Amino acid sequence: MSTTPLGLHKWSAAGVNMRVIGAKAKLNLPPPFDEAMTRHEREIMRFIVRATGDREDALDLFQETWLRAYRAYRQLDSAEGLRPWLYRIASNLCLNRKRDRARRARVIADGQLAEEQAASAPPVHESALDVKSLLRRLPNKQRQALVMRKLAGLEYGEIAAALGCSEEAARAGVYLAMKKLKAE
């Protein structure tokens, strides 16, 4: 009976497992879902909190992000696509939530909405409010590109994959966002 380089019999359970692990590495398959979640959950949560500006919304969207990722995980092709794919799911959910809020805001009177927000808003340092206010004024894709690049540390290729645009468009989005922030 032949053996593997580790001295395991080729057809023993351990030998077969070693061959499967080696084949997965060669094929560049994504890691098991629980491993992927453990590796990326903190950065995804930070991104969602920064994108929404509301911790409660962020918690809901965080759960929805991982639920959708779990449902579609088998369709993921490679380990390289995992991180941008997760950011794309989170980004799309944040955008949907923002649209939903805009629709509801049209129905609720402006004065009533302002009173509710003022009553529920936790006290925050003034400069942090200024930054949040500036970020909210940016167009959606520019804001998301800036947050992904400067706060989450994604590469332009990953940002492009997450936002569904070219790498050049992602780079331009970050540049334009920075230019607008500096102008204000």
DRENLUMTOR-179894 format. One record per residue: residue in three letters; residue number from 1; chain; x, y, z of N, C-alpha, C, O in turn. Coordinates in Angstrom, 3 decimals. Atoms other than C-alpha are relative to their C-alpha. Layout:
N
R     r     k   c        n.X        n.Y        n.Z       ca.X       ca.Y       ca.Z        c.X        c.Y        c.Z        o.X        o.Y        o.Z
R   Ala   NUM   A          X          Y          Z          X          Y          Z          X          Y          Z          X          Y          Z
...
//
This chain:
184
R     r     k   c        n.X        n.Y        n.Z       ca.X       ca.Y       ca.Z        c.X        c.Y        c.Z        o.X        o.Y        o.Z
R   Met     1   A      0.851     -1.177      0.000      0.000      0.000      0.000      0.893      1.236      0.000      1.855      1.293      0.766
R   Ser     2   A     -0.844     -1.192      0.092      1.446      3.408     -0.924     -0.353      0.995      1.106     -1.449      0.970      1.668
R   Thr     3   A      0.207     -0.985     -1.073      1.852      6.267      1.550      0.172      1.409     -0.552      0.763      1.620     -1.612
R   Thr     4   A     -0.135     -1.414      0.352      1.618     10.054      1.406      1.308      0.507      0.577      1.960     -0.217      1.330
R   Pro     5   A     -1.241     -0.547     -0.545      4.580     12.346      2.196      0.010      0.055      1.527      1.084      0.070      2.128
R   Leu     6   A      0.049     -0.041     -1.460      3.363     12.473      5.831      0.022     -1.386      0.617     -0.077     -1.522      1.837
R   Gly     7   A     -0.069      1.363     -0.497      3.584      8.691      6.119     -1.367     -0.626      0.212     -1.460     -1.702      0.804
R   Leu     8   A      1.344      0.541     -0.140     -0.177      8.160      6.011     -0.287     -0.916     -1.178      0.186     -0.681     -2.290
R   His     9   A      0.397      0.850      1.106     -1.633      5.357      3.975     -0.922      0.781     -0.912     -1.799      1.513     -0.453
R   Lys    10   A      0.698     -0.787      1.001     -3.045      6.764      0.771     -1.521     -0.073      0.140     -2.205      0.924     -0.092
R   Trp    11   A      1.455      0.153     -0.046     -6.549      5.399      1.324     -0.547     -0.057      1.424     -1.722     -0.375      1.607
R   Ser    12   A      0.525     -0.068     -1.363     -6.816      5.703      5.111     -0.830      1.274      0.123     -0.720      2.165     -0.719
R   Ala    13   A      0.858     -1.181     -0.181     -9.327      8.253      6.449      0.843      1.261      0.103      0.508      2.276     -0.508
R   Ala    14   A     -0.854     -1.177     -0.145     -6.543     10.644      7.457      0.670      0.340     -1.328      0.818      1.516     -1.662
R   Gly    15   A     -0.632     -0.235      1.287     -4.838     10.210      4.088     -0.963      0.635     -0.994     -0.593      1.542     -1.739
R   Val    16   A      1.010     -0.570      0.890     -8.045     10.931      2.199     -0.286      1.444      0.399     -0.393      2.316     -0.464
R   Asn    17   A      0.241     -1.362     -0.473     -8.696     13.997      4.383      1.120      0.942     -0.417      0.866      2.077     -0.820
R   Met    18   A     -1.145     -0.836      0.389     -5.199     15.307      3.673     -0.066      0.306     -1.497      0.251      1.421     -1.911
R   Arg    19   A      0.103     -0.223      1.444     -5.773     14.869     -0.074     -1.125      0.984     -0.313     -0.986      1.821     -1.205
R   Val    20   A      1.119     -0.924      0.212     -9.136     16.682      0.132      0.425      1.418      0.367      0.140      2.362     -0.370
R   Ile    21   A     -0.469     -1.323     -0.429     -7.565     19.576      2.056      0.962      0.571     -1.031      0.879      1.751     -1.369
R   Gly    22   A     -0.948     -0.450      1.024     -4.750     19.778     -0.498     -0.711      0.395     -1.285     -0.341      1.384     -1.918
R   Ala    23   A      0.754     -0.311      1.219     -7.224     19.729     -3.393     -0.764      1.309      0.167     -0.819      2.112     -0.764
R   Lys    24   A      0.725     -1.256     -0.244     -9.301     22.518     -1.814      0.940      1.195     -0.111      0.585      2.228     -0.679
R   Ala    25   A     -0.965     -1.097      0.061     -6.191     24.656     -1.435      0.397      0.285     -1.448      0.525      1.446     -1.839
R   Lys    26   A     -0.374     -0.182      1.399     -5.227     24.083     -5.069     -1.129      0.642     -0.798     -0.874      1.449     -1.691
R   Leu    27   A      1.149     -0.541      0.723     -8.748     24.914     -6.276     -0.376      1.402      0.479     -1.193      2.075     -0.150
R   Asn    28   A      0.265     -1.316     -0.578     -8.800     28.071     -4.115     -1.471      0.158      0.376     -2.068      1.206      0.134
R   Leu    29   A      1.385     -0.054     -0.433    -12.238     27.239     -2.713     -0.123      0.878      1.235      0.829      1.002      2.006
R   Pro    30   A      0.180     -0.828     -1.192    -13.704     29.557     -0.091      0.069     -0.857      1.263     -0.210     -2.055      1.216
R   Pro    31   A     -0.077      0.756     -1.248    -13.188     28.554      3.546     -1.405     -0.375      0.467     -2.388      0.148     -0.058
R   Pro    32   A      1.320      0.310     -0.547    -16.018     26.968      5.543     -0.673      1.283      0.490      0.001      2.240      0.872
R   Phe    33   A      0.734     -1.228     -0.299    -18.757     29.488      6.315      0.324      0.535      1.391      0.527      1.739      1.549
R   Asp    34   A     -0.269     -0.490     -1.356    -18.111     29.655     10.064      1.379      0.643      0.097      1.564      1.609      0.838
R   Glu    35   A     -1.341     -0.594      0.030    -14.434     30.366      9.393     -0.027      1.362     -0.701      0.621      2.309     -0.256
R   Ala    36   A      0.133     -1.276      0.729    -15.333     33.089      6.887     -0.671      1.042      0.888     -0.267      2.204      0.911
R   Met    37   A      0.708     -0.937     -0.876    -17.728     34.646      9.372      0.914      0.488      1.115      0.960      1.684      1.401
R   Thr    38   A     -0.919     -0.375     -1.073    -15.181     34.608     12.179      1.057      0.974     -0.508      1.412      1.927      0.186
R   Arg    39   A     -1.065     -0.829      0.566    -12.564     36.175      9.911     -0.484      1.412     -0.351      0.275      2.371     -0.213
R   His    40   A      0.451     -1.286      0.547    -14.758     39.013      8.557     -1.096      0.703      0.790     -1.479      1.815      0.426
R   Glu    41   A      1.162     -0.585     -0.665    -17.533     39.700     11.076      0.270      1.374      0.599     -0.591      2.251      0.525
R   Arg    42   A     -0.282     -1.294     -0.638    -15.822     42.576     12.896      0.085      1.130     -1.018     -0.478      2.204     -0.805
R   Glu    43   A     -0.140     -1.070      0.992    -14.890     44.535      9.772     -1.321      0.277     -0.702     -1.603      1.423     -1.053
R   Ile    44   A      1.311     -0.212      0.619    -18.339     43.993      8.241     -0.887      0.806      0.945     -1.596      1.712      0.507
R   Met    45   A      0.800     -0.749     -0.971    -19.992     45.226     11.445      0.451      1.461      0.057     -0.385      2.364      0.079
R   Arg    46   A     -0.504     -1.383     -0.006    -17.741     48.307     11.532     -0.469      0.757     -1.240     -0.890      1.910     -1.146
R   Phe    47   A      0.441     -0.632      1.236    -18.577     49.051      7.905     -1.481      0.372      0.079     -1.862      1.488     -0.274
R   Ile    48   A      1.446     -0.248     -0.054    -22.327     48.752      8.496     -0.318      1.110      1.002     -1.169      1.958      0.733
R   Val    49   A      0.228     -1.063     -0.988    -22.203     50.928     11.628      0.359      1.349     -0.610     -0.381      2.320     -0.451
R   Arg    50   A     -0.425     -1.269      0.614    -20.309     53.611      9.721     -0.921      0.400     -1.148     -1.187      1.585     -1.349
R   Ala    51   A      0.861     -0.307      1.143    -22.571     53.345      6.689     -1.387      0.469      0.435     -1.984      1.330     -0.212
R   Thr    52   A      1.349     -0.362     -0.435    -25.823     53.610      8.658     -0.001      1.126      1.018     -0.934      1.928      1.057
R   Gly    53   A     -0.038     -1.007     -1.051    -24.750     55.811     11.548     -0.922     -0.323      1.167     -1.095      0.502      2.063
R   Asp    54   A      0.950      0.394     -1.044    -27.209     53.917     13.760      0.307     -1.428      0.435      0.247     -2.355     -0.373
R   Arg    55   A     -0.412      1.315     -0.501    -26.166     51.001     15.952     -1.126     -1.037     -0.109     -0.874     -2.189     -0.460
R   Glu    56   A      1.122      0.945      0.076    -29.639     49.421     16.065     -0.228     -0.474     -1.440     -0.402     -1.668     -1.684
R   Asp    57   A      0.122      0.372      1.413    -29.987     49.495     12.286      1.167     -0.883     -0.417      0.995     -1.863     -1.142
R   Ala    58   A     -1.188      0.766      0.359    -26.448     48.206     11.979     -0.105     -1.443      0.477      0.279     -2.362     -0.245
R   Leu    59   A      0.156      1.368     -0.514    -27.223     45.190     14.171     -0.982     -0.798     -0.858     -0.739     -1.965     -1.164
R   Asp    60   A      0.965      0.682      0.870    -30.277     44.344     12.057      0.629     -0.341     -1.345      0.488     -1.459     -1.841
R   Leu    61   A     -0.607      0.210      1.314    -28.349     44.761      8.814      1.150     -0.998      0.067      1.381     -1.743     -0.885
R   Phe    62   A     -1.082      0.970     -0.197    -25.397     42.773     10.194     -0.566     -1.418     -0.043     -0.020     -2.290     -0.719
R   Gln    63   A      0.626      1.328      0.001    -27.678     39.803     10.869     -0.509     -0.358     -1.389     -0.324     -1.485     -1.848
R   Glu    64   A      0.522      0.254      1.335    -29.345     40.137      7.479      1.128     -0.278     -0.995      0.986     -1.119     -1.882
R   Thr    65   A     -1.158      0.229      0.867    -25.936     40.343      5.770      0.466     -1.446      0.107      0.669     -2.107     -0.912
R   Trp    66   A     -0.501      1.365     -0.185    -24.800     37.038      7.273     -1.042     -1.044     -0.382     -0.690     -2.129     -0.845
R   Leu    67   A      1.047      0.925      0.424    -28.157     35.384      6.656      0.011     -0.148     -1.521     -0.053     -1.262     -2.041
R   Arg    68   A     -0.048      0.055      1.470    -28.015     36.296      2.962      1.284     -0.650     -0.491      1.273     -1.401     -1.466
R   Ala    69   A     -1.269      0.630      0.381    -24.364     35.302      2.762     -0.076     -1.513      0.189      0.405     -2.270     -0.655
R   Tyr    70   A      0.120      1.436     -0.270    -25.152     31.918      4.308     -0.839     -0.688     -1.080     -0.493     -1.764     -1.567
R   Arg    71   A      0.886      0.591      1.008    -27.984     31.287      1.860      0.676     -0.135     -1.361      0.406     -1.084     -2.096
R   Ala    72   A     -0.616     -0.005      1.335    -25.821     32.094     -1.173      1.446     -0.484      0.018      2.114     -0.431     -1.016
R   Tyr    73   A     -1.421      0.324     -0.152    -22.456     30.824      0.119      0.484     -1.048     -0.994      1.619     -0.980     -1.464
R   Arg    74   A     -0.420      1.064      0.924    -22.404     27.744     -2.121      0.291      0.524     -1.400      1.003     -0.122     -2.169
R   Gln    75   A     -0.210     -0.566      1.332    -22.452     30.005     -5.187      1.326      0.739     -0.123      1.744      1.075     -1.231
R   Leu    76   A     -1.268     -0.728      0.011    -19.193     31.728     -4.203      1.074     -0.855     -0.663      1.234     -2.033     -0.344
R   Asp    77   A     -0.966      0.750      0.800    -16.418     30.738     -6.597      1.342     -0.222      0.678      1.875     -1.332      0.657
R   Ser    78   A     -1.352      0.129     -0.513    -13.168     31.450     -4.797      0.169      0.777      1.295     -0.679      1.585      1.674
R   Ala    79   A     -0.304     -0.687     -1.254    -11.581     32.649     -1.582      0.285      1.481     -0.237      0.000      2.301      0.636
R   Glu    80   A     -0.315     -1.404      0.276    -10.425     35.901     -3.256     -1.253      0.863     -0.082     -1.226      2.040      0.275
R   Gly    81   A      1.231     -0.761      0.161    -13.994     36.943     -3.966     -0.817      0.150      1.266     -1.813      0.873      1.266
R   Leu    82   A      0.790      0.013     -1.229    -15.212     36.423     -0.397     -0.177      1.377      0.629     -1.306      1.800      0.877
R   Arg    83   A      0.062     -1.287     -0.699    -14.375     39.779      1.188     -0.798      1.048     -0.783     -1.699      1.662     -0.211
R   Pro    84   A      0.810     -0.962      0.757    -15.688     42.018     -1.643     -1.469     -0.428     -0.102     -2.365      0.416     -0.099
R   Trp    85   A      1.361      0.519      0.088    -18.757     39.778     -1.920     -0.777      0.337      1.270     -1.934      0.751      1.197
R   Leu    86   A      0.649     -0.338     -1.268    -19.558     40.279      1.772     -0.276      1.498      0.096     -1.339      1.917      0.554
R   Tyr    87   A      0.207     -1.453     -0.015    -19.061     44.037      1.441     -1.119      0.400     -0.961     -1.866      1.339     -0.687
R   Arg    88   A      1.071     -0.325      0.954    -21.366     44.067     -1.574     -1.369     -0.293      0.603     -2.298      0.500      0.450
R   Ile    89   A      1.259      0.334     -0.666    -24.122     42.317      0.372     -0.334      1.070      1.034     -1.449      1.590      1.062
R   Ala    90   A      0.218     -1.004     -1.046    -23.701     44.717      3.302     -0.315      1.360     -0.608     -1.207      2.062     -0.133
R   Ser    91   A      0.197     -1.285      0.665    -23.497     47.732      0.998     -1.400      0.091     -0.595     -2.073      1.110     -0.445
R   Asn    92   A      1.336      0.008      0.593    -26.671     46.766     -0.858     -1.084      0.092      1.070     -2.081      0.789      0.884
R   Leu    93   A      0.981     -0.066     -1.084    -28.548     46.230      2.407     -0.055      1.401      0.603     -1.136      1.896      0.921
R   Cys    94   A     -0.034     -1.374     -0.525    -27.412     49.647      3.695     -0.716      0.950     -0.954     -1.462      1.828     -0.521
R   Leu    95   A      0.654     -0.839      1.001    -28.555     51.261      0.462     -1.518     -0.205      0.025     -2.280      0.759     -0.048
R   Asn    96   A      1.434      0.286     -0.081    -31.937     49.521      0.671     -0.626      0.629      1.240     -1.726      1.177      1.177
R   Arg    97   A      0.521     -0.592     -1.239    -32.385     50.660      4.266     -0.122      1.514     -0.147     -1.094      2.114      0.313
R   Lys    98   A      0.044     -1.445      0.200    -31.565     54.227      3.280     -1.182      0.386     -0.886     -1.867      1.371     -0.610
R   Arg    99   A      1.148     -0.254      0.872    -34.135     54.109      0.472     -1.319     -0.148      0.748     -2.229      0.667      0.597
R   Asp   100   A      1.217      0.212     -0.790    -36.759     52.696      2.818     -0.256      1.159      0.947     -1.387      1.621      1.093
R   Arg   101   A      0.134     -1.136     -0.915    -36.092     55.451      5.315     -0.444      1.262     -0.736     -1.267      2.026     -0.233
R   Ala   102   A      0.373     -1.183      0.780    -36.357     58.105      2.605     -1.485     -0.057     -0.366     -2.169      0.966     -0.330
R   Arg   103   A      1.420      0.152      0.324    -39.762     56.715      1.566     -0.862      0.292      1.221     -1.863      1.001      1.121
R   Arg   104   A      0.764     -0.228     -1.234    -41.007     56.694      5.168      0.077      1.451      0.437     -0.889      1.989      0.977
R   Ala   105   A     -0.176     -1.385     -0.427    -39.609     60.169      5.803     -0.939      0.928     -0.763     -1.371      1.948     -0.227
R   Arg   106   A      0.923     -0.832      0.778    -41.784     61.591      3.036     -1.402     -0.040      0.585     -2.163      0.920      0.459
R   Val   107   A      1.326      0.160     -0.562    -44.847     60.293      4.815     -0.110      0.711      1.353     -1.128      1.336      1.648
R   Ile   108   A      0.001     -0.610     -1.330    -43.928     61.518      8.300      0.311      1.484     -0.126      1.183      1.876     -0.901
R   Ala   109   A     -0.238     -1.450      0.032    -44.072     65.253      8.882      1.411      0.304      0.465      1.923     -0.351      1.373
R   Asp   110   A     -1.387     -0.339     -0.314    -40.633     66.899      9.036      0.180      0.335      1.464      1.149     -0.116      2.074
R   Gly   111   A     -0.121     -0.398     -1.399    -41.216     68.396     12.481     -0.065     -1.182      0.939      0.711     -1.266      1.891
R   Gln   112   A      0.149      1.179     -0.845    -42.342     65.126     14.009      1.240     -0.882     -0.082      1.708     -1.391      0.937
R   Leu   113   A     -1.198      0.813      0.198    -39.375     63.249     12.537      1.199      0.612      0.724      1.965     -0.101      1.372
R   Ala   114   A     -1.119     -0.675     -0.659    -36.897     65.848     13.810     -0.085     -0.160      1.512      0.938     -0.373      2.163
R   Glu   115   A      0.170      0.172     -1.442    -38.353     65.616     17.337      0.360     -1.418      0.435      1.022     -1.608      1.455
R   Glu   116   A     -0.307      1.396     -0.329    -38.119     61.810     17.330      1.500     -0.266     -0.055      2.044     -0.934      0.824
R   Gln   117   A     -1.443      0.216      0.136    -34.512     61.843     16.122      0.757      0.689      1.121      1.705      0.126      1.669
R   Ala   118   A     -0.689     -0.733     -1.067    -33.473     64.478     18.655     -0.167     -0.705      1.327      0.765     -0.720      2.131
R   Ala   119   A      0.250      0.684     -1.266    -35.048     62.503     21.504      0.773     -1.311      0.102      1.199     -1.695      1.191
R   Ser   120   A     -0.665      1.304     -0.041    -33.426     59.192     20.510      1.498      0.067     -0.250      2.190     -0.935     -0.069
R   Ala   121   A     -1.425     -0.104      0.333    -29.984     60.509     19.518      0.846      0.043      1.266      0.605      0.876      2.139
R   Pro   122   A     -0.893     -0.037     -1.157    -27.248     59.694     22.054      0.960      1.182     -0.109      1.280      1.609     -1.218
R   Pro   123   A     -0.952     -1.102      0.082    -24.872     62.512     22.989      1.313     -0.476     -0.622      1.875     -1.491     -0.209
R   Val   124   A     -1.231      0.356      0.707    -21.855     62.416     20.675      0.870      1.243     -0.081      0.366      2.366     -0.093
R   His   125   A     -0.941     -1.114      0.100    -18.741     64.566     20.440     -0.292      0.812     -1.259     -0.636      0.248     -2.297
R   Glu   126   A      0.370     -0.897      1.090    -19.267     67.581     18.181      0.752     -0.281     -1.300      0.145     -0.252     -2.370
R   Ser   127   A     -0.755      0.243      1.231    -16.472     66.788     15.712     -0.437     -1.297     -0.677     -0.418     -1.389     -1.904
R   Ala   128   A      0.509      1.241      0.583    -17.810     63.253     15.234     -1.308      0.271     -0.732     -1.568     -0.308     -1.787
R   Leu   129   A      1.241     -0.375      0.684    -21.180     64.781     14.383      0.287      0.709     -1.307     -0.402      0.492     -2.303
R   Asp   130   A     -0.374     -0.713      1.223    -19.498     67.052     11.856      0.425     -0.985     -1.084      0.011     -0.851     -2.235
R   Val   131   A     -0.469      0.994      0.971    -17.787     64.091     10.154     -1.183     -0.803     -0.532     -1.290     -1.034     -1.736
R   Lys   132   A      1.175      0.759      0.432    -21.036     62.103     10.094     -0.853      0.834     -0.943     -1.352      0.336     -1.953
R   Ser   133   A      0.798     -0.898      0.832    -22.846     65.095      8.656      0.626      0.158     -1.381     -0.076      0.130     -2.392
R   Leu   134   A     -0.696     -0.131      1.284    -20.220     65.547      5.951     -0.128     -1.279     -0.827     -0.356     -1.224     -2.035
R   Leu   135   A      0.108      1.279      0.711    -20.307     61.842      5.071     -1.401     -0.193     -0.565     -1.558     -0.704     -1.674
R   Arg   136   A      1.377      0.168      0.474    -24.097     61.882      4.783     -0.290      0.833     -1.244     -1.154      0.479     -2.045
R   Arg   137   A      0.227     -0.877      1.154    -23.903     64.681      2.228      0.631     -0.536     -1.286      0.292     -0.088     -2.382
R   Leu   138   A     -0.643      0.567      1.192    -21.721     62.630     -0.114     -0.974     -0.906     -0.753     -1.858     -1.511     -0.146
R   Pro   139   A      0.795      0.983      0.754    -23.330     60.649     -2.934      0.303     -1.410      0.521      1.402     -1.683      1.004
R   Asn   140   A     -0.088      1.340     -0.578    -23.918     57.026     -1.940      1.262     -0.762     -0.371      1.986     -1.229      0.509
R   Lys   141   A     -1.165      0.796      0.423    -21.221     55.339     -4.022      1.305      0.623      0.490      2.224     -0.097      0.879
R   Gln   142   A     -1.215     -0.658     -0.482    -18.612     57.943     -3.066      0.170     -0.244      1.500      1.273     -0.531      1.965
R   Arg   143   A     -0.077      0.230     -1.444    -19.453     57.584      0.626      0.418     -1.446      0.300      1.291     -1.687      1.133
R   Gln   144   A     -0.333      1.398     -0.238    -19.330     53.791      0.479      1.440     -0.303     -0.406      2.146     -1.019      0.304
R   Ala   145   A     -1.381      0.219      0.445    -16.073     53.804     -1.501      0.982      0.581      1.013      1.990     -0.048      1.336
R   Leu   146   A     -0.874     -0.639     -0.982    -14.509     56.222      0.993      0.061     -0.807      1.296      1.143     -1.030      1.839
R   Val   147   A      0.042      0.784     -1.241    -15.628     54.200      4.016      0.739     -1.321     -0.186      1.494     -1.737      0.693
R   Met   148   A     -0.681      1.278      0.242    -14.418     50.943      2.457      1.509      0.181     -0.093      2.263     -0.659      0.399
R   Arg   149   A     -1.432     -0.217      0.188    -11.026     52.428      1.550      0.672      0.510      1.265      1.658     -0.069      1.722
R   Lys   150   A     -0.685     -0.676     -1.097    -10.195     54.695      4.480     -0.291     -0.613      1.367      0.563     -0.576      2.254
R   Leu   151   A      0.341      0.534     -1.313    -12.007     52.991      7.338      0.093     -1.521      0.068      0.425     -2.070      1.119
R   Ala   152   A     -0.068      1.461     -0.006    -12.132     49.325      6.312      1.288     -0.520     -0.611      1.626     -1.688     -0.422
R   Gly   153   A     -1.289      0.404      0.550     -8.818     49.249      4.413     -0.069     -0.892     -1.220      0.892     -1.607     -1.504
R   Leu   154   A      0.106      0.829      1.195    -10.090     47.544      1.271      0.843      0.573     -1.128      1.059      1.782     -1.208
R   Glu   155   A     -0.724     -0.401      1.201     -8.054     47.640     -1.922     -1.024      0.472     -1.032     -2.207      0.150     -0.923
R   Tyr   156   A      0.918     -0.537      0.999     -9.548     49.409     -4.949     -0.707     -1.112     -0.781     -1.874     -0.967     -1.143
R   Gly   157   A      0.624      1.129      0.689    -10.189     46.075     -6.676     -1.138     -0.603      0.818     -2.173     -0.985      0.272
R   Glu   158   A      1.041      0.534     -0.872    -12.167     44.856     -3.678     -1.191      0.959      0.076     -2.344      0.526      0.091
R   Ile   159   A      1.064     -1.008     -0.021    -14.137     48.113     -3.533     -0.803     -0.085     -1.292     -2.033     -0.037     -1.276
R   Ala   160   A      0.667      0.109      1.296    -14.898     47.791     -7.241     -0.928     -1.213     -0.032     -2.062     -1.117     -0.502
R   Ala   161   A      0.829      1.206     -0.022    -16.180     44.241     -6.757     -1.209      0.188      0.910     -2.309     -0.256      0.581
R   Ala   162   A      1.098     -0.204     -0.950    -18.288     45.287     -3.755     -1.050      0.962     -0.533     -2.241      0.788     -0.278
R   Leu   163   A      0.938     -1.009      0.500    -19.838     48.276     -5.527     -0.484     -0.282     -1.424     -1.360      0.415     -1.936
R   Gly   164   A      0.418      0.343      1.353    -20.171     46.639     -8.930      0.421      1.025     -1.036     -0.350      1.378     -1.929
R   Cys   165   A     -0.520     -0.987      0.951    -17.996     49.126    -10.790      1.438     -0.370     -0.354      1.961     -1.368      0.141
R   Ser   166   A     -1.388      0.267      0.363    -14.536     49.278    -12.349      0.921      0.479      1.125      0.521      1.253      1.995
R   Glu   167   A     -0.992     -0.423     -0.990    -11.394     49.703    -10.278      0.265      1.500     -0.118      0.460      2.184      0.887
R   Glu   168   A     -0.219     -1.434      0.216    -10.905     53.140    -11.839     -1.145      0.824      0.588     -0.916      1.890      1.159
R   Ala   169   A      1.161     -0.702     -0.559    -14.445     54.171    -10.834      0.059     -0.007      1.532     -0.330      0.970      2.171
R   Ala   170   A     -0.150      0.067     -1.458    -13.755     53.013     -7.265      1.049      1.013      0.466      0.842      1.732      1.444
R   Arg   171   A     -1.074     -0.948     -0.328    -10.514     55.020     -7.180     -0.510      1.443     -0.144     -0.223      2.292      0.700
R   Ala   172   A      0.547     -1.342      0.219    -12.321     58.071     -8.607     -1.019      0.353      1.075     -1.086      1.499      1.519
R   Gly   173   A      0.988     -0.239     -1.055    -15.118     57.684     -6.059      0.653      0.428      1.299      0.179      1.356      1.956
R   Val   174   A     -0.736     -0.361     -1.222    -12.644     57.808     -3.158      0.617      1.387     -0.162      0.546      2.216      0.744
R   Tyr   175   A     -0.638     -1.303      0.261    -10.793     60.737     -4.726     -1.023      1.143      0.081     -0.790      2.150      0.749
R   Leu   176   A      1.023     -1.051      0.004    -13.965     62.759     -5.335     -0.592      0.221      1.391     -0.878      1.357      1.773
R   Ala   177   A      0.519     -0.122     -1.361    -15.258     62.035     -1.837      0.982      0.796      0.871      0.582      1.682      1.625
R   Met   178   A     -1.023     -0.722     -0.783    -11.975     63.225     -0.301      0.048      1.474     -0.415      0.180      2.359      0.430
R   Lys   179   A     -0.033     -1.359      0.504    -12.000     66.310     -2.520     -1.186      0.805      0.557     -1.015      1.952      0.971
R   Lys   180   A      1.188     -0.667     -0.524    -15.551     67.195     -1.429      0.112      0.250      1.506     -0.292      1.305      1.997
R   Leu   181   A     -0.155     -0.173     -1.449    -14.737     66.653      2.249      0.990      1.106      0.319      0.779      1.890      1.244
R   Lys   182   A     -0.999     -1.039     -0.239    -11.663     68.862      2.038     -0.535      1.380     -0.352     -0.154      2.372      0.271
R   Ala   183   A      0.560     -1.283      0.413    -13.644     71.597      0.270     -0.955      0.573      1.063     -1.136      1.787      1.152
R   Glu   184   A      0.952     -0.458     -1.011    -16.140     71.763      3.124      0.712      0.198      1.272      0.101      0.585      2.268
//
